[in-house]
Amino acid sequence: MAVYTDLVRYRELFANLFRRDFHAKYRGSALGVLWSLVNPLALMAVYLLVFGLVWTGQTVPHYPIYLLSGIACWLFFSVSLQTGARSMVDSAELIKKVRFPRQLVAFSVVATQAITFTVMLAILIVASLIFIPGSASVVWLAIPLALLYAAFVAGVALIASCVNVMLRDTEHIVAAALIPWFFLTPILWSFASLPSSAAHHPTLLEVLRWGNFVAPPIAAVRAALWSGQVPPTGDMIYLAGAAVVSLALGSFVFGRVDNRLAIEL
């Protein structure tokens, strides 16, 4: 697992890469780092207006927090996956010139997105404490669950970054897949709010529930923020397993292509 221990061994290099990505993202803009909050908060506000106020067909209690916590998790995953997929290609000149732990490039872009996710998570924790009775005893579970979720996202981003070097179509496939993936993930809707006719398709529901590998992790983090109850055990086990599998598979894929990265780039 040297792929991950290098984060500690080369922490100064990682910090420099993180600062490079962070400053490059907002260089020359008037609001600077505030854009990391403006964009996701504006998107969350639009979804809340359309699906929380205009569309009244949903029956989910505390729907605004349900919706916003799901979107916060989704944005962290989707943006990290997209930027992670391009991270190695965007840093091609650096990778070809200097020998260093290349996995830090992918992790640095995930860390950049984690800043926005952390701020949104803090806002949602405060909102949960204010608006959801009895949430004080469980809402803090969102913090360790979010850390597991971040590990899961980091592993997926590392895999995407390596595969994209070998197959440049990967970033375009990811971009195209994220749109339908979003609507197939229970973020705007919940399984409990599906019409009774959905019960006639149990296999499809099982695939949507457990086959979509990002759905249970999001459900685990969101439940701690929204339900006022301990997240379902199945979702928490799935999240922990997904984080382990993601990191292990990321380490395996990176190990297979590490020596070819500079050549392929």
N, C-alpha and C positions, 0 to 999 in steps of 0.2 A: 504493500500500500504506500510505496514511496511517492506515488502520484500526489497523495494528500499530505504526507509528512513534509513534503517540500514547501508547503504553505508556511510551515513554521521555520524550517531551515532557511528559506529565502524570503522571509517576511518583509524585509526592507525592499527587496525587488518587487514583491507583490504590492506593497504600499505605493511604490513609484508608478507601477502600471495602473493601479486604481486611480491615483491622482491624475495621471495622463488621460485616462478615459473620462473621468469626471469633469476635468477642466475643458477637455476638447468638446464635450457635449454641449457646454454652455458658453464657450468662449465668444465674446462679442455681443452677447444678448443683453438686453437692458435688465431683465429680471434675473438672469443668471440661474442659480440653483433653484429658485422658486418655480421655474418651469417644470421641475421634476414633480411638483405638487399640482400646479395649475392644470396641466393636461389630464392626469388621471382623475382629479377632482371634478373637472368640467365634464368628462365622460361619465363619471358616476352620477353627476347631477342630472344629465340628460336621461340616462336609464331610469333614474329614480322618478323623474317627472313623467316619462312615458309609461313605465310599467308599475309605478307605485301610486300615481295619482290619476292619470288619464285612463289607463287600463285597470278596471276594478274586478277583473275576473279571477284574480288570485285570491287564495284563502289562507295564505301563510301568515301566521301571527308575527308581529314585529317585522313586517316585510321590508321596510327600508333598511334595517340593519342586516337582514338576511341577504338582500340584494347587494348592498355595498360591501359586505365582507366577502361574498362570492366574487365580485368584480375585482376587489383588491388582490385576492389570491390568483385570479385568472390573469390579470395584467402582469403580475410578477412572473408568472410562468411563461406567458406568451411572448412578452418583450424579451425576457432572458433567453428564451429559445431562439428567437429571431436574431438578436444581436450576438448571441453565443455562436450560432451557426456561421456568421460572417467574421467572427473575431480573428481566427487564424489567417484568413485571406486578407483582412484589413491590415494585419500586422506582418504581412509577408516580408517586407524589407527588413524588419527587425529580426525575424526568425531566420532569414537567410544569412544575415551578417554575424549574428552572435549566438553561441551555444548557451542555452539556459533552459530551465524547466518550462517548456512551452505550454503546459497545461495552465500555468498562471495567467496566460492571456485570456482564456475562456472564463476562468474564475473571476478575473478582475471586472469583466463586464457584468457578471451576475452580481458581484458586490455593489456595483454602481446602481443596479436596479433595486437591490436590497435596501438602499437608503430610502427610496420612495415607499417601499413595502413596509418598512419599519415605522415610518411616520403615519401611514394610513392605519397600521395595526394599532398604534397608540391612540389615534383618534377613535377607532372603533371600540377599544377597551373602555375609554371614557364614556362613549355613547351607551355602551351596554350597561355600565354601572349606573348611569342616570335613568335610562328608559326601561330596563328589564328588571323586574323585581326578583330578588334572590340570586342575581348573577354574580355577586361579589365572591361567592365561595368557589366558583368554577371558572370565571372568566380568565383568571391568571394561567389556566392550563393552555390558553392560546399561545403563550410565549414559548414553552418547550415544544409544543406541536408546530409552531411556526419555524422553529429552528430545524426540526426534522424535515419540514416542507422545503426549507431553503437548501438543505442537503440533497434532497430529492431533485430539486430544480437544477442545482449545480451539476449533478451527475448527468442529467439529461442534456444540459447545455454543452458539457464536455463531449458527449457522444456526438451531438450534432455538429460541433466544430470540427471534429476529426473526420467524420463522414463527408462533410462538405468539401474538405481539402481533396479527398479522393474522387468525389462525385459532385461537381459544382451545381448540379441541378437540385441538390438537397435544400438549399436556402429557398428556392422557388417553390419546391414541394411543400416545405414548412409553411411558407406564407399563404399558399393556396389552401392548405389543410386547416389552418387555424380558424378560418371563418366558419365552415360547417361544424368544426370541433367545438367552437364556443356555444353554438345553439344546441348541440347534442349533449352538452355538459349541464347538469342541473344548477344553473346560476340564476337565470331569470325565472325558472320554474322549479318545482320540487316534485319528487315522486308521489308525495301524499296528495298533491293538488291535481294530479292527472285525472282525466275523466274516467268513469267506470269502464268504458270500452277498452281502456288500455290493459285491463286485467285479462283480456282475451289473447294477449300476446306476452305470456310470461317469459318466454325465451328472450325476446327482444328487450324486455325490462331488465333481465339479468345481465345481458350484454351491456346495456347502457349503465347499469349500476356498478358492475365489477369489471367489465371488459374495457371500459374507458379508464385507463390507469391514472388519470388525473382527478377523476370524480371523487373517489373515497378520500384522498388526501385533502382536497378542498373541503369536503363535507366534515372532516374531523376538525380542521382549524375553525371553520365557520360555526360548528355546533357550540364550541366553547364560547364564542362571541355572541351568539344569537339565541340559543335555546334556553339558557339559564340552567342547563343540566350538563352532566358529564357526557362527553361525546360517546356515541355507540362504540362498544369495544371492538367490533369488527372493523370500523373505519380507522380506529387508532392503530390496530394491528396491521392493517393494510398500509397505512402511512409509514409505519416503522419498517415494514418489509420492503415497501417501494423505495424508501431512502437507501436501505442497504443494497438492494438489487441495482438501483441506479448508480450508486457509487462504485460498486463492484464491476458492473458492466462498463462504466466509464473508464475505470482503471484498465480493464482488459483491452478495450478498443484503443485507448491511447497507447498502451504498451505495444500493440501490433503495428501502429503507424508512426510512432514517434521518430524512428530513424528515417522515415520517408518524407516527413513533412517539408523539410527544406528543399528536397528535390522536386516534389509535386507542386510546390508554390513557385 
